[in-house]
Amino acid sequence: AQSVTQLDSHVSVSEGTPVLLRCNYSSSYSPSLFWYVQHPNKGLQLLLKYTSAATLVKGINGFEAEFKKSETSFHLTKPSAHMSDAAEYFCVVSLGGGADGLTFGKGTHLIIQP
Amino acid sequence: EAQVTQNPRYLITVTGKKLTVTCSQNMNHEYMSWYRQDPGLGLRQIYYSMNVEVTDKGDVPEGYKVSRKEKRNFPLILESPSPNQTSLYFCASSFSQTLNLNYGYTFGSGTRLTVV
């Protein structure tokens, strides 16, 4: 079985400051890990994905995430927040295969203060 | 443009009136899936399909049906909707679930369903 825990339901940062959204996972096997973003009244958009290649993954809009197997973490970071980053972010783990294919975290709401 | 198209985007209906939410993808993906999103619960899988004529239950299948008669379409059917099915629904597709480790998922824009 697999599970995902997003450690913060809400994160608030000032524009121009760094962003850190935390995600821990549990998996019996080597997982694939994804971060998705959902802007208000929009669908889900893939930010980045880890699939057992480089442990530091770069995504769109300046986001990146580092896979740390020893800590079972896949935290999402961005050096400088922009107002347009305000959205809901989901950490997702995938083993492949049926109903366990995708397991979503409960989401982190990112608030950007002007 | 490669995409997953859901219709309708918004739907208000009454308890017990059968409805269908359509999902179509133009990427020749084998794997398709339906999720519902509820506040504080994240996304939960309703049903999924590994390929044509192959469907199976996800985490919360009660009250829903699906069919996969063609590769591109994966409709979600609510035979007798109830208020607890009020939610935001997403359809997603992927090239192949068994080989998905190098493929992401493409999501539709969502269908906001209200059952009164």
HADDOCK unambig.tbl for C-alpha pairs under 7 A between the chains (distance, minus, plus):
assign (segid A and resid 32 and name CA) (segid B and resid 101 and name CA) 5.83 0.50 0.50
assign (segid A and resid 42 and name CA) (segid B and resid 109 and name CA) 5.94 0.50 0.50
assign (segid A and resid 43 and name CA) (segid B and resid 107 and name CA) 6.71 0.50 0.50
assign (segid A and resid 43 and name CA) (segid B and resid 108 and name CA) 6.14 0.50 0.50
assign (segid A and resid 43 and name CA) (segid B and resid 109 and name CA) 3.97 0.50 0.50
assign (segid A and resid 43 and name CA) (segid B and resid 110 and name CA) 5.76 0.50 0.50
assign (segid A and resid 44 and name CA) (segid B and resid 107 and name CA) 5.90 0.50 0.50
assign (segid A and resid 51 and name CA) (segid B and resid 101 and name CA) 5.90 0.50 0.50
assign (segid A and resid 51 and name CA) (segid B and resid 102 and name CA) 5.95 0.50 0.50
assign (segid A and resid 96 and name CA) (segid B and resid 97 and name CA) 5.51 0.50 0.50
assign (segid A and resid 96 and name CA) (segid B and resid 98 and name CA) 5.37 0.50 0.50
assign (segid A and resid 96 and name CA) (segid B and resid 99 and name CA) 6.98 0.50 0.50
assign (segid A and resid 96 and name CA) (segid B and resid 100 and name CA) 5.99 0.50 0.50
assign (segid A and resid 96 and name CA) (segid B and resid 101 and name CA) 6.77 0.50 0.50
assign (segid A and resid 97 and name CA) (segid B and resid 97 and name CA) 5.64 0.50 0.50
assign (segid A and resid 97 and name CA) (segid B and resid 98 and name CA) 5.30 0.50 0.50
assign (segid A and resid 99 and name CA) (segid B and resid 58 and name CA) 5.08 0.50 0.50
assign (segid A and resid 104 and name CA) (segid B and resid 42 and name CA) 6.48 0.50 0.50
assign (segid A and resid 104 and name CA) (segid B and resid 43 and name CA) 5.95 0.50 0.50
assign (segid A and resid 105 and name CA) (segid B and resid 42 and name CA) 6.18 0.50 0.50
assign (segid A and resid 106 and name CA) (segid B and resid 40 and name CA) 6.12 0.50 0.50
assign (segid A and resid 106 and name CA) (segid B and resid 41 and name CA) 5.44 0.50 0.50
assign (segid A and resid 106 and name CA) (segid B and resid 42 and name CA) 3.97 0.50 0.50
assign (segid A and resid 107 and name CA) (segid B and resid 42 and name CA) 6.06 0.50 0.50
